[in-house]
Amino acid sequence: MLNIEIDNGSGFCFGVTTAIQKAEEELAKGNQLYCLGDIVHNGMECERLREMGLITINHDEMAQLHNAKVLLRAHGEPPETYELARRNNIEIIDATCPVVLQLQKRIRKNYELQMANDEEAQTRNSDLGIRNSQIVIFGKRGHAEVLGLVGQTHSNAIVIEHFDEVSQLDFSRDIYLYSQTTKSLDEFHRIIEYIQQHISPDATFRSFDTICRSVANRMPNISQFATKHDLILFVCGRKSSNGKVLYNECLRVNPNTHLIEGPEEIDRQWLDGIQTVGICGATSTPKWLMEQCRDALLEM
């Protein structure tokens, strides 16, 4: 008899749950509702909400909207999106995750402070040709959350995706380091150590640990879960940044790990000689989808 366990720690995080609840509440009222970008990086959940009436749009399509309701997903948006909504009389239903919202405010405040300091320094020394400070964000380029964070700095923040890119920074200038909320805590600490070792004694370096603990804490939990089973099915949309991190951790501790988006991707041959299967997923993976994968296994 095949033993199947669904990881209790997997599934939607608080921010994603809130965004989906807000969408469902509006749609239940019969209101037309647009969502700026996929509400969650999971195609099957997006399809479920589309069938309920949610219309997904991009920024160009939003620019053509007037007198409508638009939901902003948990990832957050740059200030320009709110200004566009004001001009086009668009009612914003803001589902930005509180953790992301707080991070946006911190970066914006820091940027405004550094701009004021740099202007003062340039006034004292007219030969100073560049700004003295660098706001650096450890995150995935083009990711919705990162675009919202960079937008707080009028696109002046520097984004580094991986540890290998940290050497490209100017260590003679001040560095203020932040992180996308779903990045790897270990890699973030490696970046901090490298900067500390290379920063000029005349420059300031400050780091801000802005990684969401509800996500970061999943790493040791999912690692332990993956070691308990012969086979791991990691259920996740392939666009999920958080999902890639957690999947790679499962793969590291259990090489017999497979990433699937849904039950139709399960290969029966994976079950040969297998006694226990663990099913887990990302913060963007709905519980019902993991349950569908369990049911598919039982049918096999």
Secondary structure as GFF3:
##gff-version 3
##sequence-region A 1 300
A	DSSP	beta_strand	3	6	.	.	.	ID=ss1
A	DSSP	alpha_helix	14	28	.	.	.	ID=ss2
A	DSSP	beta_strand	34	36	.	.	.	ID=ss3
A	DSSP	alpha_helix	43	52	.	.	.	ID=ss4
A	DSSP	beta_strand	55	57	.	.	.	ID=ss5
A	DSSP	alpha_helix	59	63	.	.	.	ID=ss6
A	DSSP	beta_strand	69	72	.	.	.	ID=ss7
A	DSSP	alpha_helix	79	87	.	.	.	ID=ss8
A	DSSP	beta_strand	91	94	.	.	.	ID=ss9
A	DSSP	alpha_helix	98	124	.	.	.	ID=ss10
A	DSSP	beta_strand	133	138	.	.	.	ID=ss11
A	DSSP	alpha_helix	144	151	.	.	.	ID=ss12
A	DSSP	beta_strand	158	160	.	.	.	ID=ss13
A	DSSP	three_ten_helix	163	168	.	.	.	ID=ss14
A	DSSP	beta_strand	174	179	.	.	.	ID=ss15
A	DSSP	alpha_helix	185	198	.	.	.	ID=ss16
A	DSSP	beta_strand	205	207	.	.	.	ID=ss17
A	DSSP	alpha_helix	213	216	.	.	.	ID=ss18
A	DSSP	alpha_helix	218	227	.	.	.	ID=ss19
A	DSSP	beta_strand	231	235	.	.	.	ID=ss20
A	DSSP	alpha_helix	241	253	.	.	.	ID=ss21
A	DSSP	beta_strand	257	260	.	.	.	ID=ss22
A	DSSP	three_ten_helix	263	265	.	.	.	ID=ss23
A	DSSP	three_ten_helix	268	271	.	.	.	ID=ss24
A	DSSP	beta_strand	276	281	.	.	.	ID=ss25
A	DSSP	alpha_helix	287	299	.	.	.	ID=ss26
###
